[in-house]
Amino acid sequence: MALLICPQSSALITTFPPNVNIPPTTTTKEQTSAPTKTIDTKTRKSPSLVIRSTKEHELGDITSLLAAASTDTSTAKKGGIGLSFGNAIQQLRTKAALETQLQHRFKAMEAGRNAASAVRATLVEEGMLHPSQKHDTSYDHVIFDNDMARRLLWSNDSFRSKLQRAVCTCVEKHGWGADYNFHVMPNDSKLLQHAMITAEDASTGSVIGFCEVAMLPVLTTSSFPTSSFDNNGMDESGNGEEEEKEHEELSKSCVPMIANLVTCPNHRRRGIATNLIRAVDRYVRMRWVSGGELGLYVDASNEGALDLYVKEGFIPQGVQCADENRRYYMSRSFR
């Protein structure tokens, strides 16, 4: 999987709707990193899942999953097997860097929740919200729609400073720009939408999946005709190559994007990533937007993830080249 596709952070909308209890699911062919040893999934029982907001104490386990997935992908690209000493050191460095960034994002989200709560209290005093709505985060859309509420939110120094730090520690493209002045309220309040989502094994309480969703820019350097892809994400010749056409950036507007989707290696091919994607779809439709598209970036070499995303209705829209790695931008309409 591609690292840190989703890096601006904030948080007015961070409370995932009431815990979504998902009963055991039938096994599906999916994975979110390089192909691993074939396992007979028919003999394994899929776990009961709880899809919910991420908790701060889980970030260590989550970054371990992300770092391991990154190392698996790098090893597969080089045709290697197993984890060398050099890869082990790189995995530790990757984990440390990821944990720092996720911690800053989480703290910005937490500060955003507190700031939004104070704004809702003011809106109640001004008669713009009913007292019963004071603690209901589903009414945070009022903050986005009201100029006074946005100004109150942005006047919160703690939130603004934590958000700035989270953005500045990000290593990839985001909607804020390289030299954004955080003393100035953003014109697009949608940049303040960000969530971290955990898949928990209900029987053990362990984290077995994770993803983020945020408003991110669509940035590509080339596109290709989607008609060249069949249902398996391959072109008509079956070799997975695409016909490219150079062009300007696909779009500079921000759309809801899934990022850092990862599942525990011992729980892959059990529908966890599929359920995370579908939960994100429902959440964004309920709390952020009513239409449009849901997007993501994925390494072009990550065949397992490509297979999953195509099966979930994502269509390759363009190519983004970052360093030596090529990534596809894929999207689908909300369901």
KOLZAGU-992411 format. One line per field, with one value per residue: residue number from 1; residue in one letter; chain; x, y, z of N, C-alpha, C in turn. Coordinates in pm, whole numbers. Layout:
<recs>
n: NUM,... $
res: a,... $
chain: A,... $
n.X: X,... $
n.Y: Y,... $
n.Z: Z,... $
ca.X: X,... $
ca.Y: Y,... $
ca.Z: Z,... $
c.X: X,... $
c.Y: Y,... $
c.Z: Z,... $
</recs>
This chain:
<recs>
n: 1,2,3,4,5,6,7,8,9,10,11,12,13,14,15,16,17,18,19,20,21,22,23,24,25,26,27,28,29,30,31,32,33,34,35,36,37,38,39,40,41,42,43,44,45,46,47,48,49,50,51,52,53,54,55,56,57,58,59,60,61,62,63,64,65,66,67,68,69,70,71,72,73,74,75,76,77,78,79,80,81,82,83,84,85,86,87,88,89,90,91,92,93,94,95,96,97,98,99,100,101,102,103,104,105,106,107,108,109,110,111,112,113,114,115,116,117,118,119,120,121,122,123,124,125,126,127,128,129,130,131,132,133,134,135,136,137,138,139,140,141,142,143,144,145,146,147,148,149,150,151,152,153,154,155,156,157,158,159,160,161,162,163,164,165,166,167,168,169,170,171,172,173,174,175,176,177,178,179,180,181,182,183,184,185,186,187,188,189,190,191,192,193,194,195,196,197,198,199,200,201,202,203,204,205,206,207,208,209,210,211,212,213,214,215,216,217,218,219,220,221,222,223,224,225,226,227,228,229,230,231,232,233,234,235,236,237,238,239,240,241,242,243,244,245,246,247,248,249,250,251,252,253,254,255,256,257,258,259,260,261,262,263,264,265,266,267,268,269,270,271,272,273,274,275,276,277,278,279,280,281,282,283,284,285,286,287,288,289,290,291,292,293,294,295,296,297,298,299,300,301,302,303,304,305,306,307,308,309,310,311,312,313,314,315,316,317,318,319,320,321,322,323,324,325,326,327,328,329,330,331,332,333,334,335 $
res: m,a,l,l,i,c,p,q,s,s,a,l,i,t,t,f,p,p,n,v,n,i,p,p,t,t,t,t,k,e,q,t,s,a,p,t,k,t,i,d,t,k,t,r,k,s,p,s,l,v,i,r,s,t,k,e,h,e,l,g,d,i,t,s,l,l,a,a,a,s,t,d,t,s,t,a,k,k,g,g,i,g,l,s,f,g,n,a,i,q,q,l,r,t,k,a,a,l,e,t,q,l,q,h,r,f,k,a,m,e,a,g,r,n,a,a,s,a,v,r,a,t,l,v,e,e,g,m,l,h,p,s,q,k,h,d,t,s,y,d,h,v,i,f,d,n,d,m,a,r,r,l,l,w,s,n,d,s,f,r,s,k,l,q,r,a,v,c,t,c,v,e,k,h,g,w,g,a,d,y,n,f,h,v,m,p,n,d,s,k,l,l,q,h,a,m,i,t,a,e,d,a,s,t,g,s,v,i,g,f,c,e,v,a,m,l,p,v,l,t,t,s,s,f,p,t,s,s,f,d,n,n,g,m,d,e,s,g,n,g,e,e,e,e,k,e,h,e,e,l,s,k,s,c,v,p,m,i,a,n,l,v,t,c,p,n,h,r,r,r,g,i,a,t,n,l,i,r,a,v,d,r,y,v,r,m,r,w,v,s,g,g,e,l,g,l,y,v,d,a,s,n,e,g,a,l,d,l,y,v,k,e,g,f,i,p,q,g,v,q,c,a,d,e,n,r,r,y,y,m,s,r,s,f,r $
chain: A,A,A,A,A,A,A,A,A,A,A,A,A,A,A,A,A,A,A,A,A,A,A,A,A,A,A,A,A,A,A,A,A,A,A,A,A,A,A,A,A,A,A,A,A,A,A,A,A,A,A,A,A,A,A,A,A,A,A,A,A,A,A,A,A,A,A,A,A,A,A,A,A,A,A,A,A,A,A,A,A,A,A,A,A,A,A,A,A,A,A,A,A,A,A,A,A,A,A,A,A,A,A,A,A,A,A,A,A,A,A,A,A,A,A,A,A,A,A,A,A,A,A,A,A,A,A,A,A,A,A,A,A,A,A,A,A,A,A,A,A,A,A,A,A,A,A,A,A,A,A,A,A,A,A,A,A,A,A,A,A,A,A,A,A,A,A,A,A,A,A,A,A,A,A,A,A,A,A,A,A,A,A,A,A,A,A,A,A,A,A,A,A,A,A,A,A,A,A,A,A,A,A,A,A,A,A,A,A,A,A,A,A,A,A,A,A,A,A,A,A,A,A,A,A,A,A,A,A,A,A,A,A,A,A,A,A,A,A,A,A,A,A,A,A,A,A,A,A,A,A,A,A,A,A,A,A,A,A,A,A,A,A,A,A,A,A,A,A,A,A,A,A,A,A,A,A,A,A,A,A,A,A,A,A,A,A,A,A,A,A,A,A,A,A,A,A,A,A,A,A,A,A,A,A,A,A,A,A,A,A,A,A,A,A,A,A,A,A,A,A,A,A,A,A,A,A,A,A,A,A,A,A,A,A $
n.X: 84,36,217,99,-102,-290,-270,-357,-495,-756,-1047,-1363,-1561,-1543,-1637,-1724,-2027,-2263,-2122,-2066,-2176,-2068,-2164,-2012,-1853,-1870,-1586,-1366,-1175,-915,-663,-431,-172,143,124,81,166,-41,-343,-578,-871,-1123,-1134,-1117,-1272,-1445,-1394,-1610,-1686,-1627,-1677,-1540,-1458,-1113,-896,-665,-466,-433,-273,-4,-11,-142,36,239,122,91,358,468,317,408,677,644,542,756,955,841,840,1109,1151,1213,1216,1086,1210,1479,1775,1827,1574,1426,1528,1451,1176,1132,1206,1016,781,822,818,559,406,456,338,68,1,10,-196,-411,-419,-481,-735,-866,-844,-997,-1250,-1301,-1299,-1513,-1720,-1730,-1808,-2061,-2193,-2198,-2358,-2598,-2654,-2694,-2929,-2927,-2902,-3083,-3105,-3086,-2921,-2668,-2457,-2443,-2272,-2352,-2457,-2254,-2229,-2351,-2161,-1991,-2154,-2207,-2086,-2010,-1983,-1771,-1566,-1548,-1460,-1210,-1078,-987,-701,-558,-661,-603,-320,-244,-350,-196,55,9,-39,207,380,317,401,321,116,-140,-446,-388,-169,177,272,79,-96,-178,-307,-506,-839,-950,-1078,-1222,-1408,-1433,-1189,-1150,-1246,-1201,-1125,-1036,-1049,-1122,-1107,-1220,-1164,-1429,-1433,-1186,-1098,-886,-705,-762,-779,-762,-820,-800,-997,-1029,-1058,-903,-677,-715,-463,-291,-65,-98,-342,-559,-759,-1044,-1182,-1005,-971,-1076,-1310,-1133,-945,-750,-593,-717,-545,-461,-233,-222,-122,-148,-280,-141,-198,-62,-133,-267,-296,-547,-749,-784,-947,-1078,-1167,-1353,-1137,-1011,-749,-434,-529,-533,-493,-470,-219,-281,-550,-641,-826,-1080,-1287,-1251,-1122,-1301,-1537,-1451,-1420,-1686,-1807,-1685,-1789,-2064,-2045,-1929,-2127,-2339,-2242,-2076,-2090,-2346,-2335,-2134,-1794,-1598,-1264,-927,-573,-342,-68,63,177,59,-114,-303,-448,-546,-715,-909,-1016,-1120,-1320,-1485,-1593,-1435,-1280,-998,-866,-652,-292,-44,281,523,835,1012,792,484,151,-198,-484,-800,-1156,-1501,-1858,-2071,-2251 $
n.Y: -119,232,470,708,857,1027,1300,1563,1698,1717,1792,1793,1624,1343,1141,828,695,536,239,1,-306,-589,-893,-1228,-1267,-1393,-1538,-1340,-1268,-1082,-838,-604,-548,-668,-984,-1278,-1593,-1855,-1927,-2148,-2021,-2114,-2279,-2119,-1921,-1620,-1316,-1151,-818,-486,-175,132,459,542,487,662,509,296,361,283,4,22,168,-18,-217,-72,-9,-265,-355,-179,-258,-522,-476,-339,-537,-731,-597,-599,-861,-1018,-1243,-1272,-1091,-888,-780,-513,-435,-472,-271,-50,-80,-25,245,350,295,461,716,718,692,931,1113,1022,1057,1337,1403,1281,1425,1677,1624,1564,1812,1956,1842,1931,2208,2235,2153,2366,2567,2476,2509,2786,2842,2738,2918,3143,3081,2938,2669,2399,2336,2058,1975,2038,1864,1698,1568,1537,1767,1929,2014,2257,2434,2441,2567,2820,3142,3287,3081,2934,3120,3139,2884,2884,3069,2938,2884,2653,2440,2535,2554,2287,2167,2293,2186,1917,1924,2022,1813,1629,1429,1410,1520,1755,1934,2187,2334,2433,2658,2755,3003,2980,3158,3259,3199,2909,2906,2694,2498,2228,2110,2058,1814,1495,1162,884,538,231,-124,-366,-678,-830,-1038,-1050,-793,-684,-481,-515,-399,-90,247,572,863,1147,1485,1526,1642,1567,1451,1396,1287,1170,1001,725,526,396,191,0,-170,-473,-658,-752,-561,-566,-510,-559,-739,-883,-835,-631,-383,-35,199,508,861,1168,1456,1750,1812,1608,1713,1987,2008,1902,1579,1328,1088,760,643,494,233,-73,-415,-668,-911,-1178,-1185,-1144,-1159,-1202,-1028,-789,-547,-490,-439,-213,-26,-6,89,339,460,477,641,885,966,1006,1207,1395,1452,1441,1341,1278,1162,889,848,711,639,403,178,92,-154,-314,-570,-720,-530,-371,-554,-591,-326,-280,-475,-364,-160,59,264,294,613,779,833,871,970,921,975,679,526,427,528,461,667,603,587,590,622,728,484 $
n.Z: 0,-51,130,366,221,294,430,547,847,1075,1253,1287,1246,1382,1533,1480,1347,1575,1712,1465,1448,1297,1174,1152,838,500,343,141,-152,-85,-13,126,78,-49,-229,-31,128,15,175,306,324,367,580,795,1040,994,1172,1417,1368,1491,1379,1428,1576,1593,1873,2084,2214,2046,1836,1823,1766,1522,1359,1349,1192,951,889,857,638,443,426,339,82,-39,-30,-194,-440,-499,-540,-327,-40,280,573,572,753,693,596,826,993,841,860,1131,1136,962,1107,1332,1213,1103,1335,1469,1290,1282,1549,1575,1400,1530,1771,1673,1576,1817,1949,1772,1814,2075,2034,1856,2021,2203,2029,1952,2196,2213,1992,2082,2290,2134,2017,1784,1777,1922,2275,2323,2125,2185,2252,2039,1783,1523,1433,1357,1101,1089,1173,955,775,870,899,1129,1316,1205,1231,1507,1566,1437,1588,1805,1962,2045,1892,1633,1636,1679,1456,1258,1319,1265,990,899,956,772,489,228,-53,19,94,193,106,66,205,381,566,885,1046,907,826,656,320,225,412,412,427,689,751,863,951,1159,1145,1294,1272,1479,1635,1769,1952,2075,2113,1981,1743,1407,1168,980,871,719,642,445,316,21,-238,-587,-766,-1054,-1311,-1551,-1756,-1835,-2061,-1914,-2023,-2097,-1891,-1751,-1547,-1362,-1328,-1519,-1838,-2176,-2289,-2077,-1931,-1753,-1817,-1903,-2136,-2167,-2142,-2158,-1961,-1804,-1445,-1303,-1141,-916,-708,-389,-275,-89,42,85,291,388,431,589,685,938,894,969,946,692,381,479,459,594,502,300,448,590,380,291,522,548,319,388,615,520,340,519,691,566,273,21,-229,-526,-544,-412,-337,-383,-356,-495,-501,-814,-841,-654,-666,-524,-373,-582,-709,-508,-488,-745,-749,-561,-699,-769,-1009,-1217,-1267,-1322,-1329,-1086,-1043,-811,-699,-758,-760,-896,-887,-890,-927,-808,-824,-717,-746,-476,-288 $
ca.X: 0,111,222,61,-172,-387,-211,-391,-571,-835,-1149,-1490,-1643,-1451,-1704,-1788,-2162,-2262,-2047,-2132,-2144,-2079,-2155,-1914,-1878,-1811,-1451,-1352,-1037,-870,-548,-396,-29,193,71,146,147,-180,-401,-713,-958,-1251,-1128,-1106,-1394,-1427,-1424,-1713,-1618,-1684,-1615,-1560,-1351,-985,-858,-525,-374,-421,-189,118,-42,-180,156,312,58,122,500,488,259,499,795,603,530,890,1024,782,884,1247,1155,1269,1130,1124,1251,1622,1813,1805,1430,1379,1562,1364,1042,1130,1207,885,686,843,771,414,345,463,237,-67,-21,-22,-329,-509,-430,-554,-875,-916,-860,-1110,-1373,-1322,-1333,-1648,-1812,-1744,-1884,-2202,-2249,-2225,-2473,-2716,-2679,-2743,-3056,-2908,-2919,-3166,-3020,-3066,-2823,-2540,-2353,-2467,-2176,-2412,-2493,-2135,-2241,-2393,-2037,-1941,-2246,-2227,-1960,-1974,-1939,-1638,-1470,-1530,-1377,-1073,-1016,-935,-557,-511,-697,-531,-178,-230,-377,-78,163,-27,-20,349,452,275,506,265,29,-266,-521,-355,-62,304,300,-49,-93,-284,-379,-616,-939,-955,-1200,-1295,-1418,-1430,-1055,-1153,-1312,-1101,-1160,-958,-1148,-1063,-1183,-1183,-1216,-1517,-1409,-1058,-1072,-764,-718,-729,-789,-759,-808,-835,-1069,-1011,-1075,-771,-679,-691,-343,-237,17,-142,-465,-571,-899,-1089,-1237,-903,-971,-1191,-1355,-1021,-850,-646,-630,-773,-443,-441,-105,-233,-62,-247,-242,-136,-206,-16,-223,-251,-353,-686,-834,-723,-1048,-1064,-1278,-1330,-1047,-965,-602,-372,-610,-447,-553,-375,-185,-347,-695,-672,-918,-1200,-1386,-1228,-1101,-1428,-1628,-1401,-1454,-1831,-1839,-1643,-1888,-2184,-2013,-1911,-2258,-2421,-2191,-1997,-2145,-2459,-2310,-1996,-1715,-1506,-1142,-810,-454,-291,50,30,229,-13,-220,-409,-532,-615,-823,-1013,-1081,-1201,-1439,-1571,-1649,-1344,-1231,-876,-892,-529,-167,40,417,593,967,1013,668,368,25,-322,-597,-922,-1273,-1634,-1968,-2123,-2356 $
ca.Y: 0,357,530,846,922,1112,1369,1674,1645,1807,1710,1828,1504,1234,1033,739,667,433,120,-83,-446,-664,-1036,-1299,-1254,-1495,-1499,-1280,-1262,-946,-809,-465,-533,-764,-1119,-1361,-1736,-1892,-1990,-2201,-1939,-2180,-2348,-2021,-1847,-1476,-1258,-1050,-689,-360,-65,247,558,498,538,704,404,197,411,203,-119,58,202,-143,-279,7,-24,-401,-361,-107,-342,-635,-428,-310,-664,-797,-527,-637,-1004,-1083,-1321,-1254,-960,-880,-688,-378,-410,-462,-136,44,-94,49,388,383,294,581,832,709,714,1075,1181,987,1120,1478,1410,1246,1537,1783,1583,1579,1955,1997,1803,2022,2340,2226,2147,2502,2643,2434,2573,2925,2842,2717,3046,3237,3033,2877,2527,2364,2285,1914,1951,2092,1760,1610,1602,1531,1903,2008,2074,2395,2512,2460,2650,2948,3216,3319,2958,2903,3214,3098,2764,2917,3153,2851,2873,2517,2364,2586,2519,2141,2140,2336,2090,1795,1948,2041,1685,1544,1416,1403,1628,1775,2047,2313,2407,2426,2776,2809,3086,2928,3267,3291,3094,2853,2933,2568,2434,2082,2063,2023,1684,1389,1059,761,433,104,-250,-441,-814,-818,-1145,-1032,-651,-643,-405,-600,-319,55,337,712,926,1291,1557,1538,1682,1466,1494,1294,1338,1108,923,619,491,291,79,-102,-256,-560,-666,-787,-452,-591,-465,-665,-839,-961,-811,-526,-258,61,298,635,984,1276,1570,1830,1750,1570,1809,2044,2008,1795,1484,1233,980,658,638,408,115,-187,-520,-756,-1024,-1302,-1174,-1103,-1241,-1232,-923,-675,-429,-463,-376,-78,58,18,173,475,509,516,751,1009,1007,1051,1319,1493,1489,1358,1288,1291,1040,846,815,657,612,270,143,16,-291,-384,-640,-762,-414,-334,-650,-557,-198,-297,-551,-273,-60,169,264,373,739,846,783,966,918,978,912,567,451,471,503,491,728,531,645,535,703,678,385 $
ca.Z: 0,-53,263,392,111,353,536,632,953,1151,1302,1348,1235,1410,1603,1384,1394,1677,1671,1365,1474,1173,1205,1070,696,416,304,11,-196,-72,69,106,53,-147,-213,70,110,1,293,283,407,392,709,902,1068,991,1303,1429,1364,1534,1307,1518,1576,1648,2004,2081,2258,1940,1726,1816,1691,1384,1282,1326,1076,833,857,806,504,355,406,256,-55,-90,-50,-311,-560,-526,-561,-209,49,419,620,594,861,643,592,964,1039,769,914,1258,1105,906,1217,1414,1138,1095,1467,1494,1208,1326,1679,1552,1341,1632,1865,1604,1575,1953,1973,1690,1883,2188,1981,1801,2134,2254,1931,1964,2317,2177,1901,2166,2357,2034,1966,1652,1800,2038,2384,2311,2020,2231,2255,1925,1678,1390,1395,1327,967,1108,1182,820,698,936,901,1267,1380,1153,1290,1646,1565,1397,1691,1909,1937,2066,1773,1516,1644,1662,1315,1183,1339,1194,847,871,966,661,388,94,-96,90,43,260,40,137,287,427,685,972,1112,817,818,519,244,209,543,396,464,830,767,871,1049,1170,1166,1335,1271,1600,1653,1885,2049,2144,2136,1912,1619,1293,1045,1003,757,739,532,452,191,-39,-380,-690,-839,-1143,-1421,-1676,-1743,-1935,-2082,-1822,-2099,-2116,-1775,-1735,-1409,-1275,-1325,-1617,-1971,-2259,-2318,-1957,-1866,-1653,-1861,-1944,-2235,-2097,-2218,-2073,-1953,-1682,-1326,-1324,-1071,-798,-603,-291,-265,19,1,180,295,489,457,620,767,1004,805,1011,927,556,303,559,441,682,420,232,543,617,265,289,638,511,223,462,705,446,289,630,768,492,143,-20,-362,-571,-555,-307,-408,-313,-435,-469,-579,-935,-827,-549,-739,-433,-343,-706,-728,-411,-519,-865,-710,-486,-789,-798,-1147,-1235,-1336,-1362,-1274,-1016,-1028,-696,-697,-853,-744,-972,-817,-958,-857,-840,-758,-747,-694,-350,-306 $
c.X: 87,105,171,3,-259,-337,-262,-483,-647,-943,-1264,-1573,-1551,-1516,-1776,-1927,-2160,-2194,-2127,-2089,-2171,-2064,-2050,-1950,-1819,-1676,-1452,-1205,-991,-742,-507,-247,14,136,151,116,-1,-228,-542,-809,-1090,-1253,-1123,-1238,-1365,-1467,-1548,-1642,-1698,-1607,-1645,-1447,-1226,-958,-708,-429,-353,-320,-59,97,-72,-57,244,254,95,268,529,434,349,623,763,599,667,967,973,828,1025,1263,1211,1166,1178,1176,1401,1650,1788,1658,1373,1408,1473,1222,1029,1128,1073,779,699,789,619,348,347,353,95,-99,-60,-161,-436,-528,-503,-703,-939,-939,-978,-1242,-1404,-1364,-1476,-1752,-1836,-1827,-2032,-2267,-2283,-2347,-2603,-2753,-2737,-2876,-3047,-2915,-3009,-3074,-2993,-2959,-2682,-2427,-2364,-2375,-2235,-2457,-2371,-2139,-2284,-2270,-1982,-2025,-2261,-2094,-1916,-1920,-1798,-1532,-1444,-1438,-1231,-1003,-960,-788,-505,-540,-613,-383,-155,-256,-256,36,134,-3,129,429,415,379,452,170,-97,-329,-482,-252,62,325,172,-31,-209,-348,-501,-712,-948,-1087,-1287,-1297,-1416,-1292,-1050,-1221,-1209,-1145,-1061,-1054,-1079,-1161,-1132,-1243,-1297,-1488,-1283,-1030,-949,-796,-674,-744,-797,-763,-837,-919,-1060,-1041,-937,-780,-653,-576,-290,-155,-20,-268,-465,-719,-940,-1148,-1135,-896,-1096,-1225,-1244,-915,-738,-690,-672,-672,-411,-312,-106,-171,-171,-192,-250,-146,-169,-117,-196,-309,-501,-781,-759,-824,-1027,-1189,-1251,-1244,-1015,-812,-556,-460,-519,-526,-442,-346,-258,-498,-732,-761,-1039,-1302,-1364,-1210,-1228,-1525,-1582,-1439,-1602,-1875,-1801,-1745,-2013,-2159,-2002,-2044,-2346,-2375,-2120,-2066,-2259,-2438,-2165,-1925,-1632,-1380,-1035,-694,-404,-168,10,75,152,-136,-335,-504,-610,-735,-940,-1089,-1168,-1329,-1537,-1620,-1560,-1288,-1104,-903,-765,-410,-94,177,485,724,968,883,555,242,-93,-411,-721,-1038,-1399,-1738,-2015,-2241,-2469 $
c.Y: 124,421,673,916,1033,1204,1501,1624,1752,1726,1779,1702,1387,1120,947,709,549,307,33,-226,-527,-813,-1102,-1295,-1372,-1446,-1439,-1274,-1116,-940,-666,-444,-641,-903,-1199,-1506,-1770,-1969,-2036,-2128,-2009,-2249,-2251,-1947,-1698,-1417,-1169,-916,-580,-251,62,347,500,563,563,591,296,237,333,76,-88,91,80,-215,-206,-10,-162,-415,-292,-192,-462,-595,-402,-438,-734,-731,-569,-788,-1081,-1161,-1300,-1115,-961,-783,-544,-341,-395,-323,-33,39,-18,200,434,391,422,706,834,742,863,1148,1149,1049,1266,1493,1382,1363,1656,1751,1602,1726,2010,1961,1899,2161,2341,2221,2286,2588,2605,2498,2718,2935,2818,2847,3149,3195,2969,2725,2508,2310,2135,1878,1992,1989,1663,1650,1596,1669,1990,2067,2220,2486,2540,2562,2792,3021,3248,3196,2919,2993,3180,2976,2800,3006,3070,2822,2730,2431,2406,2545,2370,2101,2178,2236,1960,1810,1955,1911,1590,1543,1411,1518,1634,1904,2182,2395,2414,2540,2839,2888,3047,3034,3309,3173,3040,2885,2809,2493,2282,2025,2019,1889,1572,1289,944,651,300,-10,-333,-580,-813,-923,-1124,-886,-601,-568,-493,-526,-172,127,479,757,1076,1353,1587,1576,1563,1517,1380,1361,1277,1029,814,581,376,173,-32,-198,-343,-567,-702,-678,-468,-534,-586,-774,-925,-934,-694,-395,-166,154,435,752,1098,1391,1644,1755,1725,1672,1863,2051,1890,1708,1393,1117,888,655,544,290,-5,-288,-607,-877,-1153,-1300,-1129,-1205,-1285,-1119,-799,-546,-391,-392,-235,17,93,104,318,537,558,640,884,1058,1063,1184,1427,1542,1395,1297,1305,1158,1015,797,752,648,473,247,58,-129,-375,-454,-681,-649,-370,-425,-620,-432,-207,-373,-465,-156,59,153,347,497,807,786,897,903,992,904,799,488,512,434,539,573,656,595,568,631,643,587,406 $
c.Z: 0,85,263,271,169,458,575,737,1022,1210,1362,1350,1261,1484,1501,1436,1490,1626,1575,1389,1348,1203,1118,924,620,368,164,-24,-190,8,37,100,-43,-123,-111,42,108,124,260,375,439,528,825,918,1068,1125,1300,1443,1430,1461,1386,1502,1641,1783,2006,2118,2152,1832,1713,1737,1545,1301,1259,1204,947,791,800,665,404,325,319,109,-116,-119,-175,-440,-600,-545,-444,-131,191,447,650,709,818,639,732,1021,972,822,1046,1234,1050,1014,1301,1344,1129,1228,1503,1417,1252,1462,1662,1491,1446,1730,1803,1600,1712,1987,1892,1753,1997,2141,1927,1912,2192,2158,1938,2085,2288,2086,1977,2235,2261,1973,1829,1658,1921,2147,2375,2209,2062,2224,2138,1809,1538,1342,1367,1187,976,1114,1043,743,752,952,1044,1338,1333,1214,1437,1655,1538,1499,1807,1882,1949,1943,1654,1517,1625,1518,1229,1197,1264,1044,813,881,853,550,246,67,-11,42,99,186,128,235,342,558,776,1060,1030,807,675,451,232,342,533,430,610,856,758,977,1043,1214,1191,1315,1387,1597,1782,1991,2131,2180,2063,1783,1503,1160,1078,870,802,621,553,317,135,-186,-471,-776,-923,-1253,-1554,-1651,-1848,-1946,-1991,-1896,-2119,-1999,-1774,-1587,-1312,-1271,-1425,-1752,-2055,-2292,-2198,-1885,-1770,-1694,-1914,-2052,-2168,-2194,-2126,-2075,-1823,-1563,-1348,-1263,-950,-683,-511,-289,-145,-30,117,174,404,528,477,702,825,913,840,989,786,487,384,553,524,603,347,324,581,504,267,407,611,416,295,548,632,390,400,688,688,365,107,-158,-399,-572,-430,-377,-321,-411,-398,-556,-698,-925,-727,-608,-648,-402,-466,-731,-635,-453,-644,-832,-632,-569,-818,-939,-1156,-1320,-1386,-1292,-1206,-998,-914,-680,-800,-848,-826,-894,-905,-867,-904,-767,-796,-692,-562,-374,-207 $
</recs>
